[in-house]
């Protein structure tokens, strides 16, 4: 789990947030598709699980890989993981600076559930550079990110059958979103945008990106042969459908190619 700045670090270090993530044990549909695809090779892989939170992904991946390590920005999360999964290594660490980790070491890096989206552009790029550094040649990187084509869905539809209190709540939330960010119809065609989308009662800002732009940025950093998966269904997404795809978030599976 990652935040825009240290002033919000207390949110991710709170017992309330820990409780929320400790109750999550499911594997997401896209993650299940990726796990099935990678499973034949996992037993030979050294895995780094970034933004591990309370260990939701640990229980699905750790027992399948050759070596497992989970890291998170929040010490409270890491302390919880150490208690629940005593056989694996967990460290409090910032993805923007993973200097304690050796270069060219991991075969598989996972950054799940849009963890990369709670940081600004410069930190996001620095994080991707660090991930490239710790990955081996032909190592696999998997992460998810919010799709800017879905941003209009952040405004709630107000139905005639909604109760008056529910209508009022929707009007207030919609008004707050527009006041803080502008109207989604003006944002959806941008290459990327950082918005306050209402997460944790409007306490976090979140990065939304055009998946076609994300592909180009990945390739510029040496990540190639990307496969894309729908966060909603887990199905593969063809590249020629990206301009029309409005999945809330998309999972990317790409291969790290070191420069010659």
N, C-alpha and C positions, 0 to 999 in steps of 0.2 A: 504494500500500500504506500502510495507516495503523494505528497502534497506540494502545493505551489511554493510555499515558503514556511519558514520555521515558526511563524506566528500561529499557524494552524496545526502545528505538530501535536499540540495537546489533544486535538480531536481524535487523531489516529491512536494516540496513547491512552485514550479513555477506556474505562471498563465497559461503558455502554457500547462502544464500537467493537471491542473485543467480544462481548456477548453476542452481538449481531453476527459477526463472522464465525464465531465458534459453533453457531447453530447451523451453519451451511456445510453440508457434507456431499452434496450432489456434484456430479461431473456435468459440465455443460455439454450441449449437443455437439458443438463444434469440437470441443476437447475430446469427446468420445470418438468422433470420426478420426481425429488426428492420432489418438491413442491406438486405435485399430490399425491405422496405416503404419505406425512406427513400431508396433509391438514386436514384430519379428527381430528387430535390431536393438531393442532397448536393453537387453541383457548385457550388451557389450558397450553401453554408453555411460559416460560420466555426465551427470545431469546437474544443472544449476537452476533452481526454482526461485525466481525473483519476485518480490512482493508476495511472499508465501502466506502472509496473513496468519490466520489461526490454523493453517494446515489443511485446507480443503483439498488442494491438489496433491498434497503429500500422500494421503491415503490411497490415491489412485495410481501414482507413478512411482513412489519411492521403492516399493518392494520389487519392482520390475527391472530396475536399472542396476548397473554394475556399481556405481557410486552416486550418492545423492547428497546435495547440499541445498538448504533453503536459507534465503536472506530476506530481511525486511527492514524498512526504515524505523519501525516502531519496536522498541525493546520489549514492551508488554506483549506484543504478538510473538516475538521470538521466545520469551520466557514460557509462554503457554505451549508453544510447539515442543520445546525441550521436555516439558512435563508429559505431553501426550505421546511423543515419538522419541523415546530415549535412545533408540538405536541409530539415529541419524544426526547429522551435523547441521546446526542452525547458528547463524551469526547475525547480529545487528549491523547492517551495512547499507550504505547509500549507493544506488545503482549509478549515480553520476560520478562516483569515485570508488571503484572497486580495487584500489591499489593493493590491498592485502592478497588479492587473488592472482595467481600466475597467468601469464599470457599463454594462448594456444593450449589450453588445458581441457576445456569441456567439449563433449561431443553434442550436447543438447542443452539449450537454454530456453526456459519457458518463462514468459512474463504475461500471466493470465489476467482475465477479467478487467481489461482496460486500465491496468495499473499505470501504464505509460502516459495516460491521458491527463493525469493530475499534476502536470508540470508544464512550464512554458516552453516555447519552441527551442530556445538555446539549450535548455537542460535536457530536453527530449533528444536533440541531436547528440549531445555529449553522452547521454545514456546509451544510445545506439552505437556510438564509437567504442565505448567501454565494453559493450556486449560483443562487438566484433573482435576486440582485443583478446578476450578470454576464450573465445571459440576457436576450435581447431579448424584447419583447412577442411572444407566440406562438412563442417559442423552444422547442425540444424538449429534454427531460431524460430520459435513460435510465440506469437503475441496477438492480442486483439486491440482494436482501436475503434472509437466511435465514427460512424459514417455520417458525413455532413449532409448527405441526401435524405437522411431521416429526421432532420432537425425540425421540420414543420410539425412532426408528430408530438413534439414537446408541448405544444399548446393543446389543452384539453378541449374536446368537443362537448359543447353544452347541449344536452338533449331536453326536449320538452317534458320528458317523463322524470327528469331529475327533480329531487325535492328542492325547495327554496334554499335550505342551508347548503346543499351540495352545489347548486348553481352558483351561490355566492362564493364558495370556496374556489371553484374553478375560475370564476371571474378574477378573483384576487390573485391566484397563482399565475394566470395568463397575463394579467396586468403587470405583475412583478417581473415576469420574464421579459416582456417587451420593454419595460422601463429600464431594466439593467442591460439589455443586450441589443435592442432593436427588434424589428419583426423578422421572424424566421424566413419569410419569403424573400427577404433581402440578403439573407445569410447563406442560403442553400447552394448558391452558385459560386461562392468563394472557394479558393483552394483549401483553406483551412480557417478555423475561427476558434477563439477561446471564449466560452460563455459560462455564465452562472446559470446552470440548467435546473436548479432546484434541489440538487443532491444535498442531503443532510441539512434540510431547511435553508437552502441557499447559502451554505457555508463554504462550498467548494466551487472552484472554477474548473471547467472540463474542456478538453481539446477535441474538436471534431475536424475530420480531414476528408477530402475527396480521396477515395481509395486509389484512383489512378495517380494522383500526386504522391500518395504514400508509396506506391510501387516504384516510382521514379527516384524518390529519396532513398529507398532501400538499395536500389541498384547502384546509386552513386556512392554508397557506403560499402559496397562489395557483397551485398546480399542478392543472390540470383535465384532463378527457377522457382519463383514464388507460386504456391498454391493458395487459393482463397476459399474460405468456408463461411457459410452463413451462420451468424450467431444465433439465429432464430430456429433454423432447421438442422444445422450441421451438414447440409449438402454443399457440394462444391459449387463455386460461382465462376462462370466463364468470364474471362477478361473483357470480352466484347459486350458483356451485360452490365459492366460496372457503372456506366453512366446512368442506367435506369434502376439499379438496385437500391432499395431503401431500407435494407436491414439496419436495425439500430446500431449494431456493431459487427465487424468482420474480423475473422481470424486469418492471420497470415502464417504460412509455413514456408520458410525460405532457407537456402543453403548459403553458407559463408564461403566466398571464394577469395583467398588472399591474393594480392597483386603479385604479378610475376616479377 
